[in-house]
Structure formats: structure tokens, C-alpha cells
Amino acid sequence: MNDRVKELERLIRYHQNKYYNAEPELSDAEFDGLWDELRALDPDNAVFNEVGRDDSPGYTKRRHIIPMNSLDKAADAAGFLNWAHKSGHERFIVQHKLDGASLELQYDGGAFRYGVTRGDGAVGDDITTNVRRMAGVVSRLEAEFSGGVRGEVIMPHDIFERYYSDKANCRNAANGVMKRKDGQGAGYLTVMCYDAMAEGEQRFFSDEVTKLAWLERQGFRLVPYRVFEDPEEIVAYRDEVAEQRAALEYDIDGLVVKGVEIDLADMKRARPERQIAFKFSPEEAVSTLREVRWSESGHHYTPIGIVDAVRLAGTTVQRANLANPRLIGELGLKIGSQVVVTKRGDIIPKIERVLENPENAAEIELPRVCGACGAELLNEGTRLYCPNLDCRKRRFHRLQKWIQVLEIRDFGDVVLGNLFDSGRVTEIHHLYSLTVEDLVKLERVGEPLARKLLRNLRSVQQVTVARFVAGFDIEHVGELIMQKVVAAGYHTLEAIRDASVAELAEIDGIGPATAEVISSGGRELYPLMQRVLETGVVALQQPHADAPFLGESFCFTGSLHSLKRSEAEQIVERAGGIVKNSVTKDLSYLVTNDPESGSSKSRKARELDIPIISEQEFLQMAQVP
């Protein structure tokens, strides 16, 4: 699970950057699916407190008056109603969630001064010259107001069809046009506004309703809104708006819901808790399953359903993810089943449920042997895989895992695959005997790149025992699990190799099945681990007996000021400690710069009586100057 969490973190950060810079590779529904999956696996992940960036080179940077932070999302009625009941709001403001580009209009004494893009949520690009040309921008207010007005830059559908239909969608086109250095096309854009805040702590508005009325009186074009008292009515309203969205002049992808009362403190949070994005439901279509093909990734076999072509989220779909053999059984799926297909989030759409199995529907046959080595495949329900550690596919996957865990840059699958196919590198220790001459023999690898690859490979010299073992791709055993093993006193490869299943199973958080895998993997892979150490390039970084964090665990929540989250986690590991992604009863410390936060991590830490410390206290404990 930990590996999937890290992969989701990487995907979300990557696609978030693409989204905010008008180069999205996923639909909104597909991105939301990644987000929802990470939320299910790790509800307090740091990604949820990060803000995407839309920075562009060459523009003056300017700080926002209103923090431009991202909202939590509710993908269905149950999730929204859960939030609504917990919020304590007696009345709700409900606005269209425009699918455009965020903008802040800054005013001084009622005069428009600057137009600033979202940037990193706190500082954005000053594109004032272009903003002055956009429709909906009020140059002079009737009131002596100093502060920010937040809006969304949108491109109407008719403008898009007439001038920019070569772009992927209206949002991408608007994002690109608003940042053009020559200002061309800025006059085609419209700013629609939905929020405002005076500078400092001044309370210029009594509540959200009066705020929106004031914005309208000043001449701003408002995002449509309604006021509700019953959350159930909001669910019905979302369905109503979803049916009307095709007839609107602009794109929307849901609703924004917040209380009528103004909460300045919540507005400043990295991820506001008192408002939420209530997204539209993913698209569904009915189709027929015609075939199941088995995708081979490393030594894993994943079923992919081939269905009659249907249209979903603007694309033609014929392949649908079936996840694992257990899902096939749980759905009662057969060849010929009539099924519901959605694009809930995966790049490959999913089969959600079976509507009907006709009489001539055929059972789905699972592969029985590995196509690479002939070993009998193991079916554990959630995965079908080859158990042979010497399988060609497993050996290559072990190389990939090593590169990934040690974060060795530029050694991609193409380079690694060519080395593996040639027989030059078939085990991890072979990497450390590579020469420039070996690498320049590969296609498209010149001497400069070859030297860079070797530098990157050899730059990782000190590795913790936990990371080292995790790099050998033992089934189900990631770095977090090995940190627990090391913290329990198994500080050496020999200690891990010689530990019994019963001893390992006594470690908190490691059950008998995982203990068995660690025990067998440690024994079987020990010779290969020794060969890596014998190269003299990689050495194990042993925690000292007086290491400040030996045997202790840390979880981080919220933003850090003096260092990145990854740097803080490295400090913990170097000091002999364990990094955790969630708050559990055995956690030693929760680190946060906002101890009064209402986040789920903070609440749970207080419930479990776990010490909550600040970033500064953490650094002092780690003896970091």
C-alpha cells in the first residue's frame, strides 16, 4: 500500500502541475479519481495541503491578498452530506464551480491596481496589462475599498469555437491567452467573480450574502449562486445544474458550497475546512464485455476488460480496468456480461457493476503459468503474480525498484531495459561495474549522458538498512515496513536474515503473513545484497546507539517553513526514527506548525494523547542547528 501511496503522490503532483499550466493529460474526472484513491488510502497525506502552481517565467511576482488555496472535494452525495452535517452551517451559499483560471483583482482605495494569477497560492504572476482588457473587470469601485476580489478567467464557448477550437478545452485556451506577453486575445476573456476580502483583518462585509450583493453593486459579473438551508436540497440542485451545464456559456465541473458566515481564519488555511467543492458525478455508459486481456507489469498480471466502444468524458472507451482477480469474482463478471463502465479516475476506465449475464455468457479464465519462466502463478485474490525470485521479469522489476527507491535520476526504463536485454545488467550489483564505454554502446546515449548516468548512480553512497532492503523488491515490503523492523532492533542484514517468522511477527504493525515474506526474502536475497555492498560504492548507514530518534516515530501534517517534507523525513531516518503517513496509537510525535488545527491528524493525535510538537521543537530534538 505504501508504494501505491507514493505513486499516487507523484501522479497527483505531476498532473496538478500540468493542470495549472494548461497542459493537462487527464480529464478532471480522471484526476479526481487519483485524488479520491489517495484520500481512501491515506486521508491525511501532505499532498492535500499542497497547492498547485501556475507560474510562468518572465512575469513580476506579486503576493495575494486572498490566499488562493485549493478546496477539498466531495465526489458523491454521501461525501457531501457527511461534510455538510459536520460543518455546523445553518445556511449555505452554493456557487457554480467554474472550470477556468483563478485570478485576483487587487484594489487600493477603490482603484484597480493589479491582476494576479494563482501562482503557488500565496504569490502569483502580475498580468495586469492583460487583465485590463478582459470583460468583467471594474476599473473604479463606488466604495473606498482596499483589498482583493477573487474571480475566474473564463473563455465563453462561442469564442472558443470561433477562434481557439484547436485547443483541448476552454480552460486551457483561457490560461494560455491570459498570459500572452503581447496581450493578443485578452479581450476575448471574461472575469467572473465570487469572493472578496479587505486588506488585513478588517471586516468589510457582515456575511457572504452581503458580500456578493456588494460585488454586484460595484459592477462585477458574479458567478451564479443560491442560498440553501437543507443540504439535501443542494444534492438535488447539483443534479439540476448538471443537466443544464451543456447550455451554459462557460464550463463548470461542480458546485462550491460554504457557510453564509465569513470565516477569515478558514480562508487562510492551506486547505479550507469550512467550504467544499461538490463535484459532478462521473460519466457512465452501458456496454458488453467481449474479452479479458492480462496486462503484465513486472511479475504481476492485471486483468483488462475489452468492451464494446462507448463515449465517456469526450473519449471513445474500449478498455476498462478490472483491478485484480478478486474483483472479477465479486462482480460476477463473465465474457458477454452487460456492464456499467465509468471514468471514475483511472487512466483506464473501470467496470463498476454487472447489469445482466446472458445465458451464453462464458467464465473468465485466469492465466496459470508465468510466460517468462514457466512457474505456476499464485492467485492471492488481490493480485496474480509469479513467485519465482529468479524469474526474468522479477529480476528486471528488482532493478527498476532499486532505481526508484534510491531515487537515482535519469536511469529510466529504456536505458535499464537495454542494459538488461543485452545481458550486461541482470542484477543490482552489475550496475556498479558499468563504465562509460558500456553506456555509449546504447542507442541515443552519448558520452556526456553516459558520464551523467554514472555520476547519478554513484552519488547515492550511504543508504539506511530500511531503504536498502526495500530496494530489493521483496513482495509487500516497502521502506516503511522495514523502518519498523530496524527500529525493533534488527539493524543489520544478518539480523534480518536470521530473524524467525515468530520474532518478526511480534513487531507492532507486522502480521504473520508479512513476517513470512520478510523472513524468506531476507534469506533468499541476502547473497545479492552482499554483492551490492562488495562493490564498495554503496554502504549501509547504521543508526548509532545514541541516535536521537532511535525507536521513535514521527508523522508530519501541514506545511513546514524551513525545510521540505522530504528533507524532514530524511532527518528522521538518519536519526534512527520511523516516518509514518498517518496517526496511530503507537506514534511518538505529530509535527505541525498549527497545533490548534482541526485537521483529522491533529484531532486524532489529541484523542490518543500523542505529543504534538512544532517544527522548531522537532529540529531541536534532532539536534539540527
C-alpha positions as CSV (number, residue, x, y, z in Angstrom):
1,M,0.0,0.0,0.0
2,N,2.9,2.4,0.9
3,D,4.2,2.1,-2.7
4,R,0.8,2.9,-4.1
5,V,0.6,6.0,-1.9
6,K,3.9,7.2,-3.1
7,E,2.9,6.6,-6.7
8,L,-0.3,8.5,-6.2
9,E,1.5,11.4,-4.6
10,R,3.8,11.5,-7.6
11,L,0.9,11.3,-10.1
12,I,-1.1,14.0,-8.4
13,R,1.8,16.4,-8.1
14,Y,2.7,15.8,-11.8
15,H,-0.9,16.2,-13.1
16,Q,-1.7,19.1,-10.8
17,N,1.3,21.0,-12.3
18,K,0.1,20.1,-15.8
19,Y,-3.4,21.3,-15.0
20,Y,-2.4,24.7,-13.7
21,N,-0.1,25.3,-16.6
22,A,-2.7,24.5,-19.3
23,E,-1.1,21.1,-20.3
24,P,-3.4,18.6,-18.7
25,E,-3.0,14.9,-19.7
26,L,-6.1,13.7,-17.7
27,S,-9.7,14.8,-17.6
28,D,-11.0,16.3,-14.4
29,A,-12.8,13.1,-13.5
30,E,-9.6,11.1,-14.0
31,F,-7.6,13.4,-11.8
32,D,-10.3,13.4,-9.1
33,G,-10.1,9.6,-9.2
34,L,-6.4,9.7,-8.3
35,W,-7.2,12.2,-5.6
36,D,-10.1,10.0,-4.2
37,E,-7.9,6.9,-4.2
38,L,-5.2,8.6,-2.2
39,R,-7.7,10.0,0.2
40,A,-9.0,6.5,0.8
41,L,-5.5,5.1,1.4
42,D,-4.0,8.0,3.3
43,P,-6.6,10.6,4.4
44,D,-4.0,13.0,5.9
45,N,-1.4,12.9,3.2
46,A,0.6,16.0,2.8
47,V,-0.5,16.3,-0.9
48,F,-3.9,17.5,0.3
49,N,-2.3,20.6,1.9
50,E,-0.2,21.5,-1.2
51,V,-1.2,24.0,-3.8
52,G,-0.6,23.6,-7.5
53,R,1.4,26.2,-9.3
54,D,0.6,28.2,-12.4
55,D,3.8,30.2,-12.5
56,S,5.1,31.5,-15.9
57,P,8.7,32.8,-16.5
58,G,9.2,36.5,-17.2
59,Y,6.4,37.9,-15.1
60,T,6.7,40.1,-12.0
61,K,5.6,38.2,-8.9
62,R,3.1,39.7,-6.6
63,R,1.7,38.5,-3.2
64,H,-2.1,37.7,-2.9
65,I,-4.4,39.5,-0.6
66,I,-6.8,36.5,-0.5
67,P,-4.9,33.1,-0.2
68,M,-5.7,31.1,-3.4
69,N,-5.9,27.7,-1.8
70,S,-7.5,24.5,-3.1
71,L,-10.7,23.1,-1.7
72,D,-11.4,19.6,-0.5
73,K,-13.7,17.6,-2.9
74,A,-16.8,15.6,-2.5
75,A,-17.4,13.2,-5.4
76,D,-20.8,11.9,-4.3
77,A,-23.9,12.8,-2.3
78,A,-22.8,10.8,0.7
79,G,-19.4,12.5,1.0
80,F,-21.0,15.9,0.6
81,L,-23.7,15.3,3.2
82,N,-21.2,14.0,5.6
83,W,-19.2,17.3,5.3
84,A,-22.4,19.4,5.5
85,H,-23.6,17.8,8.7
86,K,-20.1,18.2,10.3
87,S,-19.7,21.8,9.2
88,G,-22.3,23.2,11.5
89,H,-23.5,25.7,8.9
90,E,-27.1,26.7,9.3
91,R,-27.3,28.2,5.8
92,F,-25.2,27.5,2.7
93,I,-24.0,29.7,-0.2
94,V,-23.8,27.5,-3.3
95,Q,-22.0,28.8,-6.4
96,H,-21.1,27.3,-9.8
97,K,-17.6,25.9,-9.7
98,L,-16.2,27.4,-12.9
99,D,-13.6,25.5,-14.9
100,G,-11.4,28.4,-15.7
101,A,-8.2,30.1,-14.4
102,S,-8.1,31.7,-11.0
103,L,-7.3,35.4,-10.8
104,E,-7.2,38.1,-8.0
105,L,-8.1,41.7,-8.8
106,Q,-6.3,44.0,-6.3
107,Y,-7.8,47.4,-5.4
108,D,-6.3,50.3,-3.5
109,G,-8.8,53.0,-2.3
110,G,-11.3,51.7,-4.8
111,A,-9.0,51.9,-7.8
112,F,-7.9,48.8,-9.7
113,R,-4.2,48.3,-9.4
114,Y,-3.1,44.7,-10.2
115,G,-4.4,41.4,-11.7
116,V,-2.5,38.4,-10.2
117,T,-2.7,34.8,-11.2
118,R,-3.0,31.9,-8.8
119,G,0.8,31.1,-8.8
120,D,1.6,29.0,-5.8
121,G,-1.5,30.1,-3.8
122,A,0.4,32.9,-2.0
123,V,2.3,34.6,-4.8
124,G,1.3,34.8,-8.4
125,D,2.2,36.4,-11.8
126,D,1.3,40.1,-12.3
127,I,-0.6,40.1,-15.6
128,T,-2.3,43.5,-15.0
129,T,-1.8,44.7,-18.6
130,N,-3.8,41.8,-20.0
131,V,-6.4,41.9,-17.2
132,R,-7.3,45.5,-18.0
133,R,-8.5,44.2,-21.4
134,M,-10.8,41.5,-20.1
135,A,-14.6,41.8,-19.7
136,G,-15.9,42.0,-16.2
137,V,-13.0,44.0,-14.7
138,V,-14.2,47.1,-12.8
139,S,-11.6,49.8,-13.0
140,R,-13.1,52.1,-10.3
141,L,-15.3,51.0,-7.5
142,E,-18.0,53.1,-5.9
143,A,-16.6,52.3,-2.5
144,E,-13.3,53.2,-0.9
145,F,-12.2,49.5,-0.8
146,S,-8.6,48.3,-0.4
147,G,-8.3,44.6,-0.8
148,G,-8.7,41.7,-3.2
149,V,-11.6,40.4,-5.4
150,R,-11.3,36.8,-6.4
151,G,-12.6,35.5,-9.7
152,E,-12.2,33.1,-12.5
153,V,-11.0,33.9,-16.0
154,I,-13.2,32.1,-18.5
155,M,-13.5,31.8,-22.2
156,P,-17.1,31.6,-23.4
157,H,-18.0,28.6,-25.6
158,D,-18.8,30.7,-28.7
159,I,-15.3,32.4,-28.5
160,F,-13.7,29.1,-28.1
161,E,-15.5,27.6,-31.1
162,R,-14.8,30.6,-33.3
163,Y,-11.1,31.2,-32.5
164,Y,-9.5,28.6,-30.3
165,S,-11.0,25.2,-31.2
166,D,-7.5,23.8,-31.8
167,K,-7.0,23.9,-28.0
168,A,-8.0,21.0,-25.8
169,N,-10.8,23.0,-24.0
170,C,-11.9,26.4,-22.9
171,R,-9.9,26.4,-19.7
172,N,-6.6,25.6,-21.5
173,A,-7.3,28.3,-24.1
174,A,-8.1,30.9,-21.4
175,N,-5.0,30.0,-19.4
176,G,-2.8,30.4,-22.4
177,V,-4.3,33.6,-23.7
178,M,-4.3,35.4,-20.4
179,K,-0.6,35.0,-20.1
180,R,0.4,36.1,-23.6
181,K,3.2,38.7,-23.4
182,D,1.6,40.6,-26.4
183,G,-1.8,40.6,-24.8
184,Q,-3.4,39.2,-28.0
185,G,-6.8,37.7,-27.4
186,A,-7.1,39.0,-23.8
187,G,-10.2,41.0,-24.8
188,Y,-12.0,37.7,-25.6
189,L,-11.8,36.6,-21.9
190,T,-14.3,37.3,-19.1
191,V,-13.7,37.6,-15.4
192,M,-16.5,36.2,-13.2
193,C,-16.1,37.0,-9.5
194,Y,-17.2,35.1,-6.4
195,D,-15.3,36.4,-3.3
196,A,-13.6,39.5,-1.8
197,M,-11.6,40.3,1.3
198,A,-10.3,43.6,2.6
199,E,-6.6,44.0,3.4
200,G,-5.5,43.0,6.9
201,E,-8.1,41.7,9.4
202,Q,-10.7,44.4,8.5
203,R,-14.2,43.0,8.4
204,F,-15.6,44.9,5.4
205,F,-18.6,42.6,5.0
206,S,-21.0,41.2,7.5
207,D,-21.6,37.9,5.7
208,E,-21.2,36.1,2.4
209,V,-24.6,37.2,1.1
210,T,-23.9,40.9,1.7
211,K,-20.5,40.5,0.2
212,L,-21.9,39.1,-3.1
213,A,-24.6,41.8,-3.2
214,W,-21.8,44.4,-2.8
215,L,-19.8,42.9,-5.6
216,E,-22.8,43.0,-7.9
217,R,-23.4,46.7,-7.0
218,Q,-19.9,47.5,-7.9
219,G,-20.4,46.2,-11.4
220,F,-18.7,42.8,-11.2
221,R,-20.1,39.9,-13.1
222,L,-21.0,37.4,-10.5
223,V,-20.7,33.6,-10.5
224,P,-24.3,32.3,-10.2
225,Y,-25.2,31.5,-6.6
226,R,-28.1,30.3,-4.4
227,V,-28.7,30.1,-0.7
228,F,-29.9,26.9,0.9
229,E,-30.7,25.7,4.4
230,D,-31.2,22.0,3.7
231,P,-28.1,20.0,2.4
232,E,-30.4,17.5,0.7
233,E,-31.7,20.4,-1.4
234,I,-28.2,21.1,-2.5
235,V,-27.8,17.5,-3.7
236,A,-30.9,17.9,-5.8
237,Y,-29.7,21.3,-7.1
238,R,-26.4,19.7,-8.2
239,D,-28.3,17.2,-10.3
240,E,-30.4,20.1,-11.8
241,V,-27.3,22.1,-12.7
242,A,-25.6,19.1,-14.1
243,E,-28.5,18.7,-16.6
244,Q,-28.2,22.4,-17.6
245,R,-24.4,22.6,-17.9
246,A,-24.3,21.9,-21.6
247,A,-26.5,25.0,-22.2
248,L,-24.3,27.4,-20.2
249,E,-22.0,29.8,-21.9
250,Y,-19.0,28.6,-19.9
251,D,-17.6,25.3,-18.4
252,I,-18.3,24.2,-14.9
253,D,-17.4,21.0,-13.1
254,G,-19.5,21.1,-10.0
255,L,-20.5,23.5,-7.2
256,V,-18.7,25.3,-4.4
257,V,-20.5,25.2,-1.1
258,K,-19.7,27.2,2.1
259,G,-21.5,28.8,5.0
260,V,-23.1,32.2,4.9
261,E,-20.9,33.3,7.8
262,I,-17.5,34.7,6.9
263,D,-14.5,32.8,8.4
264,L,-11.3,34.7,7.7
265,A,-9.2,32.1,9.6
266,D,-10.5,29.3,7.4
267,M,-9.9,31.3,4.2
268,K,-6.2,31.4,5.1
269,R,-5.8,27.6,5.7
270,A,-3.8,25.6,3.2
271,R,-7.0,23.7,2.6
272,P,-10.1,25.4,3.9
273,E,-12.3,23.2,6.0
274,R,-15.5,25.3,6.0
275,Q,-16.1,25.0,2.3
276,I,-16.0,22.2,-0.2
277,A,-16.1,21.5,-4.0
278,F,-19.1,19.3,-4.7
279,K,-18.2,17.7,-8.0
280,F,-20.5,16.3,-10.6
281,S,-20.8,12.5,-10.8
282,P,-18.5,10.7,-13.3
283,E,-20.0,9.7,-16.6
284,E,-21.3,6.2,-17.0
285,A,-22.1,4.1,-20.0
286,V,-23.5,0.6,-20.6
287,S,-21.5,-1.8,-22.7
288,T,-20.8,-5.5,-23.1
289,L,-17.6,-7.3,-22.0
290,R,-16.1,-9.2,-25.0
291,E,-12.7,-10.3,-23.8
292,V,-10.3,-10.1,-20.9
293,R,-6.6,-9.5,-21.6
294,W,-3.9,-9.8,-19.0
295,S,-1.5,-6.9,-18.7
296,E,1.9,-7.9,-17.4
297,S,3.7,-5.4,-15.3
298,G,6.9,-6.9,-13.9
299,H,5.7,-10.2,-12.4
300,H,2.1,-9.1,-11.8
301,Y,-0.8,-10.0,-14.1
302,T,-3.6,-7.5,-14.2
303,P,-7.0,-8.1,-16.0
304,I,-8.1,-5.5,-18.6
305,G,-11.7,-5.8,-19.9
306,I,-12.3,-5.2,-23.6
307,V,-15.8,-3.8,-24.1
308,D,-17.9,-2.6,-27.0
309,A,-16.9,1.0,-27.7
310,V,-18.7,3.7,-25.7
311,R,-18.2,7.5,-25.4
312,L,-17.2,8.8,-21.9
313,A,-15.9,12.2,-21.0
314,G,-15.3,13.1,-24.6
315,T,-13.3,10.0,-25.5
316,T,-14.0,6.6,-27.0
317,V,-13.6,3.8,-24.5
318,Q,-12.9,0.1,-25.3
319,R,-10.6,-0.9,-22.4
320,A,-11.7,-1.0,-18.8
321,N,-9.6,-1.8,-15.7
322,L,-10.7,-4.8,-13.7
323,A,-8.0,-4.3,-10.9
324,N,-7.5,-7.9,-9.8
325,P,-8.9,-11.5,-10.0
326,R,-11.0,-11.0,-6.8
327,L,-13.0,-8.2,-8.4
328,I,-13.9,-10.5,-11.3
329,G,-15.5,-12.9,-8.8
330,E,-17.1,-10.2,-6.7
331,L,-18.8,-8.6,-9.8
332,G,-19.9,-12.0,-11.1
333,L,-18.3,-10.9,-14.4
334,K,-18.3,-13.2,-17.4
335,I,-17.5,-12.8,-21.1
336,G,-20.7,-11.4,-22.6
337,S,-21.8,-9.6,-19.4
338,Q,-23.7,-6.4,-19.8
339,V,-21.7,-3.9,-17.7
340,V,-21.6,-0.3,-16.5
341,V,-18.4,1.5,-17.4
342,T,-17.2,4.7,-15.8
343,K,-14.3,7.1,-16.0
344,R,-14.0,7.5,-12.2
345,G,-10.4,8.4,-12.2
346,D,-8.1,5.8,-13.6
347,I,-6.4,6.5,-16.9
348,I,-8.1,3.3,-18.0
349,P,-11.8,3.4,-17.2
350,K,-13.4,0.9,-14.8
351,I,-16.1,-1.6,-14.9
352,E,-18.3,-0.7,-11.9
353,R,-21.0,-3.4,-11.9
354,V,-22.8,-6.1,-13.9
355,L,-26.3,-5.4,-15.1
356,E,-27.0,-8.8,-16.7
357,N,-25.3,-12.1,-17.5
358,P,-27.0,-13.7,-20.6
359,E,-27.3,-17.4,-20.8
360,N,-24.4,-17.8,-23.2
361,A,-22.0,-15.8,-21.0
362,A,-18.7,-17.6,-20.5
363,E,-16.4,-17.9,-17.5
364,I,-13.2,-15.8,-17.5
365,E,-10.1,-18.0,-17.5
366,L,-7.1,-16.8,-15.5
367,P,-3.5,-17.4,-16.6
368,R,-1.9,-20.3,-14.8
369,V,1.8,-20.1,-15.6
370,C,4.3,-17.3,-16.0
371,G,5.0,-16.5,-19.6
372,A,8.7,-15.7,-18.8
373,C,9.8,-18.6,-16.6
374,G,7.0,-21.2,-16.7
375,A,6.5,-21.1,-12.9
376,E,2.9,-21.6,-11.6
377,L,1.3,-18.2,-10.9
378,L,0.0,-17.5,-7.4
379,N,-3.5,-16.1,-7.1
380,E,-4.0,-14.2,-3.8
381,G,-7.2,-12.6,-4.9
382,T,-6.0,-9.0,-4.9
383,R,-3.1,-10.0,-7.1
384,L,-2.0,-12.7,-9.5
385,Y,1.8,-13.0,-9.8
386,C,4.9,-15.1,-10.5
387,P,6.6,-16.2,-7.2
388,N,9.9,-17.2,-8.8
389,L,12.6,-14.8,-7.5
390,D,14.8,-15.7,-10.4
391,C,12.2,-15.0,-13.0
392,R,13.4,-12.8,-15.7
393,K,10.5,-10.4,-15.2
394,R,11.1,-10.3,-11.4
395,R,14.8,-9.6,-11.9
396,F,14.1,-6.6,-14.2
397,H,11.4,-5.3,-11.8
398,R,14.0,-5.6,-9.0
399,L,16.3,-3.3,-10.9
400,Q,13.5,-0.8,-11.5
401,K,12.6,-0.9,-7.8
402,W,16.2,-0.2,-6.8
403,I,16.4,2.8,-9.1
404,Q,13.1,4.1,-7.8
405,V,13.7,3.6,-4.0
406,L,17.2,5.1,-4.1
407,E,15.8,8.0,-6.3
408,I,18.6,7.6,-8.9
409,R,17.9,10.2,-11.6
410,D,17.9,9.7,-15.4
411,F,18.1,5.9,-15.2
412,G,14.8,5.4,-17.0
413,D,13.3,2.1,-18.1
414,V,14.6,2.5,-21.7
415,V,18.3,2.6,-20.5
416,L,17.7,0.0,-17.9
417,G,15.8,-2.2,-20.4
418,N,18.6,-2.0,-23.0
419,L,21.2,-3.0,-20.4
420,F,19.1,-5.8,-19.2
421,D,18.3,-7.2,-22.7
422,S,21.9,-7.1,-23.6
423,G,22.8,-9.2,-20.5
424,R,25.2,-6.5,-19.2
425,V,23.0,-5.7,-16.1
426,T,20.7,-8.5,-14.8
427,E,21.2,-7.9,-11.1
428,I,21.6,-4.8,-9.0
429,H,25.3,-5.2,-8.3
430,H,26.0,-5.2,-12.1
431,L,25.0,-1.5,-12.2
432,Y,28.1,-0.6,-10.2
433,S,30.5,-2.1,-12.6
434,L,29.2,-0.1,-15.6
435,T,31.6,2.1,-17.5
436,V,31.2,4.9,-19.9
437,E,32.1,2.5,-22.7
438,D,29.3,0.2,-21.7
439,L,26.7,3.0,-21.8
440,V,27.8,4.7,-25.0
441,K,27.0,1.4,-26.8
442,L,23.4,2.0,-26.1
443,E,21.2,3.8,-28.6
444,R,21.0,7.6,-28.1
445,V,23.5,7.6,-25.2
446,G,26.4,9.8,-25.9
447,E,29.5,10.3,-23.7
448,P,28.0,13.3,-21.8
449,L,24.9,11.4,-20.9
450,A,26.9,8.3,-20.0
451,R,29.0,10.2,-17.6
452,K,25.9,11.9,-16.1
453,L,24.3,8.5,-15.6
454,L,27.3,7.1,-13.8
455,R,27.6,10.2,-11.6
456,N,23.9,9.9,-10.6
457,L,24.3,6.2,-9.9
458,R,27.3,6.6,-7.7
459,S,26.1,9.7,-5.9
460,V,23.9,7.6,-3.6
461,Q,26.5,6.0,-1.4
462,Q,25.1,6.0,2.2
463,V,21.8,4.1,2.4
464,T,19.8,3.2,5.5
465,V,19.2,-0.5,6.1
466,A,15.5,0.0,5.7
467,R,15.8,1.7,2.3
468,F,18.5,-0.8,1.2
469,V,16.3,-3.8,1.8
470,A,13.2,-2.1,0.4
471,G,15.2,-1.6,-2.8
472,F,15.3,-5.3,-3.4
473,D,11.6,-5.6,-4.1
474,I,10.6,-8.1,-1.5
475,E,6.8,-8.6,-2.0
476,H,4.7,-6.3,0.1
477,V,7.7,-4.9,1.9
478,G,8.4,-1.2,1.4
479,E,10.6,1.2,3.3
480,L,8.1,2.0,6.0
481,I,7.7,-1.7,7.0
482,M,11.5,-2.1,7.0
483,Q,11.8,1.0,9.2
484,K,9.7,-0.8,11.8
485,V,11.9,-3.9,11.6
486,V,15.1,-1.8,12.1
487,A,13.5,0.2,14.9
488,A,12.7,-3.1,16.6
489,G,16.4,-3.9,16.8
490,Y,17.1,-5.7,13.5
491,H,19.8,-3.2,12.5
492,T,21.9,-5.4,10.1
493,L,21.2,-7.6,7.1
494,E,22.4,-10.6,9.1
495,A,19.9,-9.9,11.9
496,I,17.1,-9.6,9.3
497,R,18.2,-12.8,7.5
498,D,18.4,-14.8,10.8
499,A,15.1,-13.5,12.3
500,S,12.4,-16.1,12.7
501,V,8.9,-15.5,11.4
502,A,7.6,-15.6,15.0
503,E,10.1,-12.9,16.1
504,L,9.2,-10.6,13.2
505,A,5.5,-11.1,13.7
506,E,5.9,-9.7,17.3
507,I,6.8,-6.3,15.8
508,D,4.0,-3.8,16.1
509,G,2.3,-3.4,12.7
510,I,3.8,-6.5,11.1
511,G,1.5,-9.5,10.9
512,P,2.4,-13.2,10.3
513,A,2.0,-13.0,6.5
514,T,4.3,-10.0,6.2
515,A,6.8,-11.6,8.7
516,E,6.9,-14.7,6.5
517,V,7.7,-12.6,3.4
518,I,10.4,-10.6,5.2
519,S,11.9,-13.8,6.6
520,S,12.0,-15.7,3.3
521,G,13.0,-12.7,1.2
522,G,15.8,-11.8,3.6
523,R,17.3,-15.2,3.4
524,E,16.9,-15.7,-0.4
525,L,18.1,-12.2,-1.4
526,Y,20.9,-11.9,1.2
527,P,23.7,-13.1,-1.2
528,L,22.6,-10.5,-3.8
529,M,22.5,-7.8,-1.1
530,Q,26.1,-8.7,-0.1
531,R,27.3,-8.5,-3.7
532,V,26.0,-4.9,-3.8
533,L,27.9,-4.0,-0.7
534,E,31.0,-5.7,-2.1
535,T,31.1,-3.2,-4.9
536,G,32.3,-0.6,-2.4
537,V,30.0,2.0,-3.8
538,V,27.0,1.6,-1.6
539,A,27.4,1.4,2.2
540,L,24.8,0.8,4.9
541,Q,24.1,3.8,7.1
542,Q,23.8,2.4,10.6
543,P,21.9,4.3,13.3
544,H,24.1,4.9,16.4
545,A,23.0,3.6,19.7
546,D,22.6,7.2,20.9
547,A,20.7,8.3,17.7
548,P,18.2,10.9,19.0
549,F,15.2,9.2,17.3
550,L,16.0,5.5,17.7
551,G,12.8,3.6,18.1
552,E,10.6,6.7,17.8
553,S,8.1,7.5,15.0
554,F,7.1,10.8,13.5
555,C,4.2,12.0,11.4
556,F,4.0,15.4,9.7
557,T,0.9,17.4,8.9
558,G,0.5,20.9,7.4
559,S,3.2,23.0,5.7
560,L,6.8,23.3,7.0
561,H,8.7,26.6,7.0
562,S,12.4,25.9,7.0
563,L,12.6,22.7,5.0
564,K,10.7,20.4,2.6
565,R,8.7,17.5,3.9
566,S,11.1,15.0,2.2
567,E,14.1,16.7,4.0
568,A,12.3,16.4,7.4
569,E,11.6,12.7,6.7
570,Q,15.3,12.1,5.8
571,I,16.3,13.7,9.2
572,V,14.1,11.2,11.0
573,E,15.5,8.3,9.1
574,R,19.1,9.4,9.6
575,A,18.4,9.8,13.3
576,G,17.2,6.2,13.6
577,G,13.5,7.0,13.6
578,I,10.4,6.0,11.6
579,V,8.3,8.2,9.3
580,K,4.6,7.4,9.4
581,N,1.9,8.7,7.0
582,S,-0.9,8.6,9.5
583,V,-1.6,9.0,13.2
584,T,-1.8,5.6,15.1
585,K,-1.7,4.7,18.7
586,D,2.0,3.8,18.6
587,L,3.0,7.2,17.0
588,S,5.6,9.0,19.1
589,Y,5.1,12.6,17.8
590,L,2.9,14.6,15.4
591,V,4.8,17.5,14.0
592,T,2.8,20.6,12.9
593,N,3.1,24.3,12.8
594,D,-0.6,24.7,13.5
595,P,-1.3,22.7,16.7
596,E,-4.8,24.1,17.0
597,S,-5.7,22.9,13.5
598,G,-8.9,20.9,13.2
599,S,-7.3,18.5,10.7
600,S,-8.1,14.8,11.2
601,K,-4.4,14.1,12.1
602,S,-4.4,16.7,14.8
603,R,-7.8,15.6,16.2
604,K,-6.7,12.0,16.3
605,A,-3.4,12.9,18.0
606,R,-5.3,14.7,20.7
607,E,-7.7,11.9,21.1
608,L,-4.8,9.4,21.5
609,D,-2.8,11.7,23.8
610,I,0.1,11.7,21.3
611,P,2.6,14.6,21.8
612,I,2.1,17.4,19.2
613,I,5.3,19.4,18.6
614,S,6.3,22.3,16.3
615,E,8.8,22.2,13.5
616,Q,11.3,24.1,15.7
617,E,10.9,21.6,18.5
618,F,11.4,18.8,16.0
619,L,14.6,20.3,14.8
620,Q,15.9,20.8,18.3
621,M,15.2,17.2,19.2
622,A,17.0,16.1,16.0
623,Q,20.0,18.3,17.1
624,V,19.8,20.2,13.8
625,P,21.4,23.6,14.1
